[in-house]
Amino acid sequence: MRKSDRLFQLANILRAHQPITAKELAEKLSVSERTIYRYMDDLSVSGIPVYGEAGVGYRLSNGFELPPLQLTQEEFEALIIGLNLLSS
């Protein structure tokens, strides 16, 4: 699984289970706790408001929502062409 996929999965887990410990996250993603610490740093640097408290776990800022996916004009046109082909 790509790192970006795991980070997305991690953000979704955090949205659903707060607070959650690094150990629990590591078990859910089948990675080490050390990897979770690195992933948390990556999420924070990318602008996701994740907070950790020793002995409690990680949580997201209240009201945080992942931004919608953005498509380029070319990607959008390819999607429309694909949908048209499927419908015919």
C-alpha positions in Angstrom: 0.0 0.0 0.0 1.3 3.5 -0.9 2.2 5.9 1.9 -0.4 8.4 0.7 -3.1 5.7 1.0 -2.0 4.9 4.5 -2.0 8.5 5.5 -5.6 8.9 4.1 -6.6 5.8 5.9 -5.0 7.0 9.1 -6.9 10.4 8.9 -10.2 8.5 8.4 -9.5 6.3 11.4 -8.7 9.3 13.5 -12.0 10.9 12.5 -13.9 7.8 13.6 -12.0 6.9 16.8 -10.8 9.7 19.1 -8.7 9.5 21.1 -6.8 6.5 19.8 -3.3 5.4 20.8 -0.3 4.8 18.5 -0.4 1.1 19.5 -4.1 0.8 18.4 -3.4 2.7 15.2 -0.3 0.5 14.5 -2.5 -2.7 14.9 -5.2 -1.3 12.6 -2.7 -0.4 9.8 -0.4 -3.4 10.4 2.7 -1.2 10.9 5.0 -0.4 13.8 4.3 2.3 16.4 7.4 4.1 15.2 5.8 4.3 11.7 2.7 5.8 13.3 4.8 8.5 14.9 6.3 9.3 11.5 2.9 9.3 9.9 1.6 11.7 12.5 4.4 14.1 11.8 3.6 13.8 8.1 -0.1 14.5 8.7 0.7 17.5 10.9 3.2 19.0 8.3 0.6 18.6 5.6 -1.9 20.8 7.5 -4.1 18.2 9.2 -4.6 19.4 12.9 -3.7 16.2 14.7 -2.8 16.4 18.4 -1.2 13.8 20.7 -1.4 13.5 24.4 0.9 11.1 26.3 -1.1 8.3 27.9 -4.3 9.4 26.1 -3.7 9.1 22.4 -4.1 11.1 19.2 -7.1 13.2 18.1 -8.1 15.6 15.5 -9.2 19.2 16.1 -12.9 19.5 16.6 -14.9 20.0 13.4 -12.0 18.9 11.1 -13.1 17.6 7.7 -10.9 16.3 4.9 -11.0 18.6 1.9 -12.8 17.2 -1.2 -10.7 15.7 -3.9 -9.9 18.0 -6.7 -9.6 17.0 -10.4 -7.8 18.8 -13.1 -9.7 19.8 -16.2 -8.1 16.9 -18.1 -9.0 14.4 -15.4 -12.5 15.6 -15.3 -12.9 15.3 -19.0 -11.4 11.8 -19.0 -13.9 10.8 -16.2 -16.9 12.2 -18.3 -15.7 10.3 -21.4 -15.3 7.1 -19.4 -18.8 7.5 -17.9 -20.3 8.1 -21.4 -18.6 5.0 -22.8 -19.9 2.9 -19.9 -23.5 4.2 -20.4 -23.5 3.4 -24.1 
